[in-house]
Amino acid sequence: MILIVLMMAGCSADQNSSSLEEGIKYLEQGDYEKAAAAFDKAVEEDPDNAAVYLERGKFYLEHGLDLNGSYSEEMFQSILSDCNKAQELDPKSEESAACIFYAYTQNNQYKEAAESLKDYIDQNDTVSDNIKEIMTKVDNGQITDIHNNVRIYTAYDDAGNVRYVYHYNYSYLDRVESIDWYSQDGTLKDHIAYIYDEQGKVTQGFQTTDVYTGEMTPVHYAYDEKGNLITEIWENFNGSPYKRSYHYDANGMNDYMEDLVGGEVIATHKRSYDSAGHMILEETYSSNDDLISKVEYTFNEKNMCSEQTMYDRNGNVNQQWFFTYDENDKLIRTEYYVDGELIDIKGN
């Protein structure tokens, strides 16, 4: 998230090119074709200006999918070339360093991404805390791309030892194609592929079933003619297939779900919505219609979820999450409580 903010902040290099300014204007208007043409012209007109290469590289990195419908190897090489040229012309630019980092991560080149950021830190006496923090996360095995998709996720035990590592592999359509699952000793345990239909919906995916080892179970998804998810089926759940069935009301809202094992309903999840269409309550009942738990959601004046509260079967609060956003509606802080005790804070 910090690097994304860096990338969106605007050029630190001099921007005296009229074509560059024109490209930025078209980009703000959402006219990507005209923006692309203007950025190309800016590079031709001012080939010694770091800003023109940086803005063109950032543009294709952030909006190449919108412009062309997919990424390509040629586009990645062009992005990388622009970002490297910008850094060559302005070695102290953190935006150029971020651009190179994201170009590599977008192309599943995580080792090169980490090395590029480390080289930037080693070669500059003054580096912001933001860049240092991202480098720390990379060293700890946590990498995301320019679209905030997880690329590498590393899980640790309470002693700080690695439990398992997931490597998420994306297609040029920017969707997960597969996950490589590694054990704590770095051994590849499994290569798991996702399957999509013609509309780009996942028909077979995977979910973690063992949070300690990271082991995943195949899940099959089915949709109705409106594109609504109607079933999820886990291949194995304590020896039996596990199915979740989704039901929708006349307004197309998912009002309840049923969990079935061996064809028998074991739990029902009932959902309630406010007039704006926000889910504000989810209650879970046993097969005997006994309340198991419920979760309430609160939204702020900008329709962002600001609070999530979980209750046990006796109506006691056992878990709470509080979310804080900046003026641009970006999530900047999450507080997590268990039984009223603050357990974790993420963000500023």
N, C-alpha and C positions, 0 to 999 in steps of 0.2 A: 504493500500500500504506500509506503514512504517513497519508493522509487517511482511509482505511478504518479504521485504528486509532483516529484521532481520533473518527470517527463512532461507533465501538463503545465508546468509553471511558466513556460516561455523561454526563449533563448537568452542566455547570458552573453552571447557574442553580439557584435554590432550588427544591426539589421538596417542597412541603408539601401537595400534593393527594393525598387518599387514593385517589381514582379513578386518578390518575396512577400511584401505587405499585401499584395493582391491575392496571393495564394492563401495566406492566413485568413483574409476576409472571406474568400470562398469556402474555406474549411469551416469557419464559424457559421456560415449559412447552410452548410451541409451539402454543397455542390462539389462533390469529390472529383468529378472529371475535370472541371475547370481549375480546381485547386491543384491537381496533378500537373496539368499543362503549365500553370503559372510557376510551380516549383521547378519544373524542368527548365523553363525559360530563365528563371533566376540563377540556376547553376551555370547556364551558358553565358549569361551577362556578367556574372561576378564570381568567376571560378576560384578566387583566392579568399573568399569570405566563408568562414567556418559556419556561419549561421545558415547559409543556403543549403549546405549539405545536411546539417543537423535537422533542419525543418523538413526536408524531403525524406530523410531517413525515418524520422518520427512519424511522418504522415503515413508512409506505407506500412510501418510497423503497427500503427494503431488502426488504420482504416483500409489496409490492403484487402482484407476480406470483404468489406463493404463495397469496395470499388470493383473487384474482379470476381467475387463469389468464392474464391479460394486462394490460398497462398500457393506459391510454387518455389522450387529450389532457386530458380532464376531471380525471383523477387527477394528471397532471403539474401542471396549474394549481393544484390543491389543495395539492400538496406545496410548490410554489414560494411560494404564499400563506402557508402555515404557517411556512416557513423565513424568509421576509422579515419576518413578524410577530415571530418570535422574535428576529431581529436588531434590529428596531426597538425592542423592549423591553429588549434586552441587546446594545448595539452592539459590545461587546468580545468577544463569544462567538465563538471560533474554530469551534466545532461548527456554529453557525448559518451561518458563512461557508462551511464545507465542505458543509453541506446544500444551500445555494443553488448552489454550484459543481456538485454532483452532480446536482441537479435539471435544470440546463441540459444537462449532458453526456448524461444519460439521454434527453433529448429531441433530441439531435443539434444543440444550439445551442452550438457550441464558442466562438464569438466572445463570446457573452453570458457563458458560463462563465468565460472568461479575464478579461473585464472586471469581473465581480463580485468575483473574488478580488483583482484589482489594486486595485479601489476599497476593499476591506477593508484591504489593506496600507497604502494611502495615508491612510486615515482613522484609523489607530491607531498611536500612537507606539511601542508595544511589540507585536511580532509574533514568534511562535515561529520557530525555525529550520526546523521541519517545514513550516510554511506557506510560508516563503521558498523552501525547496527545491522544493516542488511548483510554485510560481510559476516558478522557473527551468526546470523540466522543461516546463511549458506554453510558456514563451518559446522553448524548443528544439523545440517541435512534438511533444511526447509527452503524450497525454491518455488516461486510462483512466476507466471509470465506476465506480459503487458496487459492481458485481459483478466488478470487476477485468477487464472486457472492454476490449480495446484499441479506442479510438475514433479516435485520430489517431496515425499512426506516420510519423516522418520519418527517412530514412536519409541519412547524410553520408559524404563521402569522407575520405581521410586529412588533407586540408587544411582540413576543416571546412565544405566547400561542400555544399549540398543536392544529393543524387542524385535523390531522388524522394520523394513524399509519398502515403501511403494515408489516405483517409477511410473508415472503416468505418461503414456505415449499418445500424441495427438496427430490427427491427419491434417492434410492441407486445408480441410474444411473446418479446422479448429475444434474438432470434437474428439473425445477420447476413443482411441482405437484399441488400446490394450493397456494392461498394467503388468509390470514385472514385480513379482513379490520375492523379496530377499529375507532370509533369516538373519538372526543377530550376528552370525559369523560371516555374513556376506555371500552366502550360498544362494544361488537362484533357486527358489522353491517352485515357482510356477510362472508361466506366461499366460495371462488371461486376456482373451479377445472379446470385444463387444461387437454385437451384431445390430445393424440398423435396417429399417424398412425404406421404401422409396421416398417417404416423407421426412426421413431423417430422424424418426423416433426409434429409441432403443427397444428392440424386441427380445434381446438377451443381454443381461448385464451381470454384475456380481456385487455382493455385499459382504462386509466383514462379519463373520460369525464367531470368531474367537479373537477378542480384543487384545489378548496377550500375545498370541503367536502371529496374528494378522491373517490367519487363514480365511479364505473367501469361499462362499457358496454360490453357484450359478442361480440366477433369478430370471424367470421368463415373464415378459410383459405383454399384455394385450390391450387393444384400444377399440372404442366403438367408432361408428361412422363419423362422429363429430370430432374425433381425435382425443376424446377423454380417456384417460387410463381407467380400465375396468377391472383388471386382475394383475396381481403379482404372485408368482408361484416359485417358492424356494424348492430346489430339488430334494433337499434333505434337511429335516429339522427333528433332531432326536429320533432318527430312524423313519420318519414319515414326511410326506410332502406337506409343505406349509403354504396356505393360500390366503391372500388378502383380497377381498372383493370390495370394489368402490361403487357407491350408489350416488345418484345426482337428483336434485329436485327439479321442479319445472323451470327454474331460472338458470339451470346448469351448474348450480353450486354443489360441491361434494358434501352432502349432509350427513352421511354415515358410512362406516366401513365395517366389514366383518372379517375376523380372523378365523380360519378353519384349519384343523389338523385332522387328517384322516377322514375328511368330509364332515366333521362335527364342528359347530361354531363354539369357539372357546372364549371369544371376546368380541365386543361391539364398541366401536368408537363413534360417538355422536358429536357433530359439529354445529355451532351456531355462529351467525354472521350479523354484523351491524348493517345499517342502511347503505354504507359506502362499499360493502362487499368484503370487509375485513373479517377474518375468522377471529372471534373474540373468546370462544370457549370450545374446548374439546373434552368430553367426558368418556371415560372408558369403563365398561360394565362387563362383568363376568357372564358366563352362560346362564347363570341363575338370576341375572339382572341386578346383581349387587354392584354398587359403585366401587371401582378399584382405585381410580384416581381421576383428577381433572386438572386441566391447565387453562389459565386465563391469560389473555393477551390485551395489552393496553397500547393505544396509538396516540401520537401527539398531533398537534394541529396541522402538521405537514404530512399526515398519514404514514408516518414511520413508526414501526413498533418500538416503544420505549420501555416496556416492561413485560416480563413473562413470569408467571407465578404458578408453581405446581403444588397441588394439594394431595394428601394421602386419602385413604378411604374414610377416615374419620373427620375430614375437613380441615386438618392441620396443614399449615404451610411447611413444606420440607425443602423446596428449592426455589430460588428466585434469580432472575437475570435482569439487569438494568443496562439499557443501551443509550449512549450519548453520541450525538452527531454534530458535525461542524455546520457552518453556514451554507455549505454546498451539499448538505444531506449525506455526507460521507460518514460512515461509522468510524468513530475515533476512540471509543472506550466501551468496554464491556465489564461489568462487575457481576460476579457469581457468588451466591450465598447458599449455604446448606444449614438448615435449622437456625437461621438468623446469623450465622457466622460467615464472615467474608472469607472465601476460599481462594479466589483468583481474580486478578485484574489484568485485562489485556488492553493495550493502547495507552493514550496519554492521560 
